Amino acid sequence: MTKKIVCITGATDGLGKALVHEFKQRNGYELILCGRNEEKMKNLLAALPQNLVIYAECFDMLSDEKINNFTETIKNKGLNPDILINNAGANYKKSPVAELNIDDLRNMLQLNCVSHLQLIQAFYAGMKAKGAGHILNILSSCCLFNNETMAGYTASKDAMEAISKTLVKEARQDHIKVTSVYPGGIDTGFRAVPNHSYMKPETVARTIVDCIELPDDGVMHDIVIRPFSESNF
């Protein structure tokens, strides 16, 4: 059986790391990983079977040059991802709109939107040539609400949501699936203060991979998954 190649960004922590371990439990996958922290990547790779990860690299996704080098290296190696999971993201600082730092906003737009688009554009042609592929964009339930002090982060995720929703329609003709994922609170290091009433990252990772493994005649365009403790609707 030919294994499917999965590219996961933000793979060294939180949901990304949980996704890596979820794929480890399944059959038929090879992984391409990227993250920022070299020590975390080293520890992650040491905990995985040697034949699972076929390429890994650490770099800052705020850099266009480093993103381009990453994608070109992958393509030059003849590795064409079947599945792209745009997971890397950050909320630099909660702030009222009147005090929102413009540089923080620019960086969140780059990390939470532009870098995702760059990866989509880099790997789309390879998926189109195969006549199959799956692009999953990890957004946030903040796209469904407009919460105080969250304008910058929400704006960056909303921008990516617009691209993802449009891509659903454009990619159908090329037989490429597109899924927007809207997680609520996840109990990870993403938050400065842990909240153990939030979802475990493994719960969200399992849901995402189950979506990927739907039969070819079906596609889940949207996944909204939230902790039972969240009450804003």
Secondary structure, DSSP 8 states (H G I E B T S, - for coil): ---EEEEESSTTSHHHHHHHHHHHHSSSEEEEEEES-HHHHHHHHHTS-TTTEEEEEE--TT-HHHHHHHHHHHHHTT---SEEEE--------B-GGG--HHHHHHHHIIIIIHHHHHHHHHHHHHHHHT-EEEEEE--GGGG---TTBHHHHHHHHHHHHHHHHHHHHHGGGTEEEEEEEE--B-STTSSS--TTSB-HHHHHHHHHHHHTS-TT----EEEE--TT----
